[in-house]
Amino acid sequence: MNEIDPRDDRRGLEDTAVLSELARLVDELDPPPADLVDRVKFAIALESLDVEVARWERAGSFAGVRGGQTGTITFTVDNLTLMVNFTSTGSRHRIDGWLVPAGEHEVEVRVAGDKSSTTRADDGGRFVLPDVPTGTTQILVHLVNSRGEPGRTVVTPTIML
């Protein structure tokens, strides 16, 4: 073990001063988001569910959602693809989605600070949620098997609408 106390060594004091200044600059220029704790709590709220997390396949520009245009994202997990299109409608959003393979699965949209919205995809895998609030959002797909029995649940990574 090192028995040298950096406070007793001039170089240690210089290092401490440089590191303290670096920490101050990081806090000033790149602070953590103000809502970081809320976002983490929202994301881990699903911890009690048995869910599979889908991968975000296309990380293109998503700024269009805020700008009143549309934005499309594709998520995949094992044998399921979920494509969603987000359209800004003032302070709210419309979500049009498609599931492949198609099926009449329940789709739930969670928005932090709001209640969940749910709908059922049609037999072609298409679903619409016309009035989704702005905020930290996750989409859950509650899959059913060919007999209509509940199966696994797939969740998207958190996105900001």
Secondary structure per residue as TSV (DSSP state, phi and psi in degrees):
chain	resnum	aa	ss	phi	psi
A	1	M	-	360.0	143.8
A	2	N	-	-79.4	120.1
A	3	E	-	-92.7	2.8
A	4	I	-	-86.6	125.7
A	5	D	-	-88.4	119.6
A	6	P	G	-59.4	-22.1
A	7	R	G	-71.6	-19.7
A	8	D	G	-89.7	-4.7
A	9	D	S	-117.8	130.2
A	10	R	H	-56.8	-40.1
A	11	R	H	-64.8	-36.3
A	12	G	H	-63.8	-39.8
A	13	L	H	-65.2	-39.9
A	14	E	H	-64.7	-43.3
A	15	D	H	-60.8	-44.3
A	16	T	H	-61.6	-41.3
A	17	A	H	-64.9	-42.7
A	18	V	H	-64.5	-44.9
A	19	L	H	-66.5	-36.4
A	20	S	H	-64.4	-42.2
A	21	E	H	-66.2	-39.8
A	22	L	H	-62.0	-43.8
A	23	A	H	-61.7	-41.0
A	24	R	H	-63.1	-42.7
A	25	L	H	-64.6	-42.1
A	26	V	H	-61.8	-45.1
A	27	D	H	-63.0	-35.8
A	28	E	H	-77.0	-44.7
A	29	L	H	-90.2	-26.4
A	30	D	S	-143.4	63.2
A	31	P	-	-70.8	158.4
A	32	P	-	-65.4	151.3
A	33	P	-	-56.9	142.5
A	34	A	T	-60.1	-30.8
A	35	D	T	-98.6	19.1
A	36	L	H	-58.0	-45.5
A	37	V	H	-62.3	-43.9
A	38	D	H	-62.8	-39.7
A	39	R	H	-66.3	-39.2
A	40	V	H	-66.7	-44.7
A	41	K	H	-60.0	-41.8
A	42	F	H	-61.3	-45.5
A	43	A	H	-66.0	-37.7
A	44	I	H	-88.3	-1.6
A	45	A	G	-61.8	-21.2
A	46	L	G	-82.8	0.7
A	47	E	G	-56.1	-32.3
A	48	S	G	-78.8	-10.4
A	49	L	S	-92.9	151.6
A	50	D	-	-90.8	96.5
A	51	V	E	-125.4	155.7
A	52	E	E	-108.3	135.8
A	53	V	E	-93.7	124.6
A	54	A	-	-78.2	154.3
A	55	R	E	-93.2	143.7
A	56	W	E	-82.1	111.0
A	57	E	-	-81.9	-34.3
A	58	R	-	-127.1	105.3
A	59	A	-	-96.8	47.3
A	60	G	-	-74.3	-175.5
A	61	S	-	-61.5	134.1
A	62	F	-	-117.4	7.2
A	63	A	G	-65.8	-21.8
A	64	G	G	-60.3	-25.9
A	65	V	G	-63.3	-42.3
A	66	R	T	-74.2	-25.9
A	67	G	T	-85.9	5.3
A	68	G	T	89.5	1.5
A	69	Q	S	-99.8	-161.8
A	70	T	E	-108.9	161.1
A	71	G	E	-143.4	135.4
A	72	T	E	-119.4	135.7
A	73	I	E	-130.9	142.8
A	74	T	E	-115.9	131.8
A	75	F	E	-117.4	145.3
A	76	T	E	-136.8	151.5
A	77	V	E	-155.6	129.9
A	78	D	T	37.5	-109.0
A	79	N	T	-106.0	30.4
A	80	L	E	-133.2	134.2
A	81	T	E	-119.6	134.6
A	82	L	E	-123.8	116.7
A	83	M	E	-109.8	128.1
A	84	V	E	-127.0	141.8
A	85	N	E	-118.1	126.8
A	86	F	E	-107.3	129.1
A	87	T	E	-124.6	124.9
A	88	S	E	-73.5	132.1
A	89	T	E	-127.1	72.9
A	90	G	T	76.3	-124.6
A	91	S	T	-89.5	3.4
A	92	R	E	-119.6	-179.4
A	93	H	E	-140.0	150.5
A	94	R	E	-107.5	133.1
A	95	I	E	-115.5	118.9
A	96	D	E	-107.1	131.5
A	97	G	E	-138.5	160.9
A	98	W	E	-138.7	135.0
A	99	L	E	-110.0	135.1
A	100	V	E	-132.0	122.3
A	101	P	S	-70.1	151.5
A	102	A	-	-67.6	154.8
A	103	G	-	176.8	160.5
A	104	E	-	-86.6	69.3
A	105	H	-	-94.5	150.9
A	106	E	E	-79.2	134.5
A	107	V	E	-118.3	127.9
A	108	E	E	-120.9	135.7
A	109	V	E	-115.3	121.5
A	110	R	E	-102.0	131.6
A	111	V	E	-126.7	126.2
A	112	A	T	-55.0	132.5
A	113	G	T	82.2	0.2
A	114	D	S	-130.3	165.1
A	115	K	-	-77.6	158.1
A	116	S	-	-71.4	149.7
A	117	S	E	-112.9	139.5
A	118	T	E	-130.7	153.9
A	119	T	E	-152.5	174.0
A	120	R	E	-119.7	132.4
A	121	A	-	-68.1	147.5
A	122	D	-	-78.3	-179.7
A	123	D	T	-66.0	-13.7
A	124	G	T	-92.2	0.2
A	125	G	S	87.4	4.7
A	126	R	E	-90.5	142.1
A	127	F	E	-145.1	157.9
A	128	V	E	-138.5	134.6
A	129	L	E	-122.5	104.5
A	130	P	E	-81.4	-13.0
A	131	D	E	-142.1	74.3
A	132	V	E	-103.8	129.0
A	133	P	E	-70.6	162.9
A	134	T	S	-75.5	143.4
A	135	G	S	148.3	-171.8
A	136	T	E	-69.3	122.9
A	137	T	E	-130.3	143.4
A	138	Q	E	-134.7	147.2
A	139	I	E	-112.3	130.6
A	140	L	E	-113.8	135.8
A	141	V	E	-115.5	115.6
A	142	H	E	-94.1	101.0
A	143	L	E	-75.4	148.8
A	144	V	E	-124.5	151.1
A	145	N	-	-84.0	-176.1
A	146	S	T	-64.2	-19.1
A	147	R	T	-94.4	4.0
A	148	G	S	82.3	10.2
A	149	E	-	-85.2	144.6
A	150	P	E	-58.8	139.8
A	151	G	E	-121.7	-141.1
A	152	R	E	-80.1	166.4
A	153	T	E	-116.1	134.6
A	154	V	E	-113.4	136.3
A	155	V	E	-125.5	142.7
A	156	T	-	-85.0	159.7
A	157	P	-	-61.6	160.2
A	158	T	-	-68.2	135.1
A	159	I	E	-128.2	157.7
A	160	M	E	-105.7	119.0
A	161	L	-	-98.0	360.0
